[in-house]
């Protein structure tokens, strides 16, 4: 690892970043208007592993329904996850809801204003806490999100994948050293903007960068060599058989996923890990027309999921056991189901198109 910048070097770096931000930084994002701790917190959670352009419409809809932390805590998990549908990484939504309830019950409805108090809440790590404290409370706390990691790794040619504990520890020392005591919120926003707009992953605009004159990666002639990539591993694959049970009224049978694991707390079709189990379930039910739809893949961060849809059109009324065994519930086409995973939404759209085509 290279040495930590001197006080003079750190001041020059932060001043250059702030001067650039004053002229070119983003200042009109929805969460930058009236940046209360609650509004900043929700935005930071949504922005984890998700681009600003994707987040904006979700954020605006979320704030319209849950304008403050009391409204969020009073909502059901279904209502929260319904607003999260399509945004992905659903644990973020569940933790946001849990944390809101905790703040109401244990903090008298006020967001903690200390690092320890914030990281004690579900879903809030050190960097997210630093963003809340600097952007909403005006405190001097560093951050280290993905954009900041990329800028610092390039500027200081930090070797190694930044997910490794030793590299991350060094980056925290680095970001702490260069984060100014004054205008910390503006500086942190500037670093996020710099990584998102100029120091991008594959096509950095080094000619426009405010710290290009001291960037070691640029001096090397190959700035995209940093940050080093995560060591490649073969992405494991999984399979699931989704049984789309539809009754004579056109209603579909759904079940809520377990609270933890993939799609925790969301509504999905009846799922099985093996074709034999899915077939056994179908054959044990009332007479029906069974159609195997085309399989497709859905990519998660850590594995690839192949979805095998099986459409089951019941010819007579469903047996009560069909619903009870799977903790199921019928939904009509006009019902608001709530939070659903993207593959389920895709299959529901396919169902609607098939219904329109048959009429």
N, C-alpha and C positions, 0 to 999 in steps of 0.2 A: 504494500500500500504506500502511496505517496504521502508526504507529510501534510499535516493539517495547515491550512493557510494562516499566515500571520494576521494580526489585527489589522494592519494596513491593507493587506491583500483582500481580506474579508470585507472591509469597508468599501474598497474600490469596486468589488464585485457587486455588493448589494446596492450601492448607489447607481451603478450602471443599469442594473435590473429595474430599479425604481424609476429612473429617468425614462427608460423605454416604456414602462407601464403607464406613466403619466401621459405619454403621447399615443401609445398603440394598444394598451391593455383593454380587456373587455370590462365594461362598467355598466352595462345595461341588461345583464342577465336577470331573470325574474327573482332569484334569491338574493341578488345584490340590492334590491329595492326593499327597504325596511328589513335589514338583516338582523332579525331577532335570533336568539339562540335556537329556538325551535325551527325557524325557517332555514337557517344555515345547516342545522343538524340533518333535516330531511334531505336537503340538496346533497350534502356530502355522502349520505348513505346511498342515494340514487346514483351518484356519479362514480361510485366504486365499480370499476371495470366496465363502465358504460359511458359513451360519448355524450357531450353536452347537447348536441342536436337531437339525440334520441330522448334524453331526459326531459327537455323543456316541456313538451305536451303532457307527459306523465306528471311532472311536478305541478303544473298549473291546475290539472284536474284534481290532483291529490289535495292541494291547498284549498280548492273550492269546496271540497267535501269535508276536509279536516283542517280548518283554518288555525287551530291552536292545539296545544298538547292535550287539553281536556277533551276536545272533540275526538282526537285520535284514540285516547284511552277509553272513551265511552263506546267506541265502535266495536263491532264484532270482528273476529279474525277474518271471517268470510268477506266482510265489507272492505277490509284493508287489502286482502289478497286480490279481490276483484279489481281494485285500482292498480294492482301490481302486475296483473296478467299481461304477458308479452314483454315485460321488462327483464325477466330472467333473474337467476340467483335469488330465489324466493325466500331463502333464510333471512335475507336483508329485511324484507317486509315483515316477517314474523318477529324478528328481533326488535324492529322499530316499534311494533305494537306492544311487545312485552316491556320494552324500556319505558314507553309512555305510561303504562300502568304503574310501573315501579316509581316513576317520578311523582305521579299523583298520590300514590299510597305512602311513599317513604320520604319524599322531599317537598311535601306541601305544594306540589304542582309547579315548582320552580326548577329549571334545569340547573344541575350543579355547575359551579363556576371554578372548579379546581380540576386539575389533571386526574388526580386519584378518583374524584367523585364521578367524572365522566367515564373513565375506562372501566369503572365498576358496573356500568350499565350494559345490558346485552347488545352486542353488535358494534360497540364503540372501541376502537383500538387507539393506540397512542397518536397516530397521525390524524385521524378523524377528530380526536379530542383537541389536538393542537389547532386544527382548522377552526373548530367551534370557538375556542378560547381567543384566538387572534382575530377572527373575522367578526364575531358577535360581541365578545366581551372586551376587545381591545387589549388583550394581554399579550405578552411577548413569549410565544411558544412556537417552536419550529414544527414543520410538517415534513412528511416523507411519503408522498403518494407516488404513483407510477411515473407521472410527468416529472416530478422533482428528482426522482431516482435517475431517470434518463439524462436530464440536464447535468446533474452532478457527476454521473459516471463518465459522460463524455468530456466534460470540462476538466476533469482530473484524471482521465484515463484509468478508471477504477477497474481492475481486472477481477474476473470471477463473476458468477451469476449472482445478482443482487438478492436472490431468495435464500442464499446461504447465510447462516447466522453470523459468520465472521465479517462478511461483506456488508450485511445490513447494519451490524454494529458500527463499522467504520463510517458508513453513510450517515448514521445518526450523529456521530461525532462531527462529521463534515457539515451537515445541514445546521447543526447547533452553532458551529463556529461562524458560518457566513450569514445567519439570520440576524438582522439588526434589531436592536432594542426599541428603536422608534419606527413607527409605521410598519409594524410587523404584519398586520393584516393585509396591507397593500402589497408588501413584499411577497407574502405567501401566495396571494392571488396572482401576482406577477409571475412567480415561478411556475404555477400551474398553467397560466396562459402561455408562457414561453415554451413549455413542453408540448402543449396542445396545438400551438399554431406555427411555431418555427422549428423547434428542436424535435421534429416528429420522428417516428420510428424508422421510416425507410427513405424519406426525402427531406432532410433538414435544409432549411433556407439559411445557410451559414452567413451569407452576405448581408442579411438583415439582423443578425443576432447582436445584441448589445454587448456580449462578452466574448465575441469571436476572437478578439486580439489576444486573449489569454487562454483560449480553449486548446488544451493539449491534444484532443482528438482531431481537431481541424489541422493543427500543426503537423500531425502525423501523416496527413494526406488521405486518411480513410476514416472519417468521423463515424460512419455507421458500424464500424467494428465494435463500438461500445454503445450501450452496455452489452456485455457478453450474454449470449443466449443460455437459456436453461438447458442443461444436458438432456439430449433427446432420449426419450423412452418410448417404446412401442405403446400406443394408446390402447388399453384393453377394450374389448367389445362385449356388449351384453345384448340380450334379446328379451322382448316382452311381447306377449300376445294380448291384444286389447279386444275384448269381446263387447261389441256394440249391440246391446240388446234393445230392440225397438218393438213396442207393442202395437196393437191394431189401431190405436189412436194416434200413432206417430210419436209417442213419448219415448225418450231414451232413459235407460237405467244407468245411474251414476253412483259411485261410491267415493267417500272422502278418503284421501290418502292418509297414512299414519302421520302424526305430528312431526316426526323427524325423518331424515332421509330425503331422497329426491322427491320434489313436488310436495313436500310436507304440508299437510293441511289443505291442499287443493282438491278439487273434484275431478275425477277421472272415470273412464270406463272401467269395467271389471278387468283386472289384469292378472296374468299368469306368467310364470317364468318358463313354463314348458308347454309345448303344443298338446301333449297328452293330457295335462291337467285342464287346459282350456276345452279340449274335446270332451272330456269326462263331464265337465260342468254343463256344457251345452246339451249333451245327450241325456242328462238327467232331468232336463226341463221339459216343458210341453212341446208338442209338435211345432216345428218352425222351418223356415227356409234359411239355410246357412250359405253365406257367400264369403269366400276369402278375397279380401281386397289386396291391392298391390302393396307390398312392404316398402317401407322407406326408412331413412336414417335420420336420427336427431343427435347432434353433437353436444356433449357436455365438456366442461373443462378437463375432466380426468378420464373420460371414457366415451365410447361411441355406442349409441343405443339403436338397435334395429327394431322397429315397430312392425308387428304383423297384425293388421286389423282383420277381425272376423265379424261380419255383420250377421246378426241373428234376428230375422223378422218373425215374430211370434204369430202363429195361426189361430191360437185361442188365448183366453185370459191367462196371465202369468200366475204361477203358483206362489203363494206367500213365501215359501222357503227360498225362492229365487232372490227375493229382496232381503229377507231377514238374514240369510247366511252371510251375505256380503255387506251388511249394514247399508243397503242401497236406498236410493230415492229416485222416483220418476220425475223427469223434467220434460215439459212441453217445449215446442220450438220457440214460443214467445216468452218463456220463463228466463229470469236473470239467474243464471246458475251460480255466479260468483267467480272466485279465482279458479282458473283452469290452465293447465300447461299448454304450451304452444302446439304439441302434436295433437292434443285433444281438440283444440280450436280448429286445427286443420281438418280433422275428421268430421267435426260438426258442420263445417262449411261444405264438405263433400256431401254430407247427408242432405243439407238444404238444397244444394244444386240438383241432387238426384230427385228430390221431391218436386222441385219446380219442373224438371224435365219430364216427369211422369204425368204431370197435370195438363 
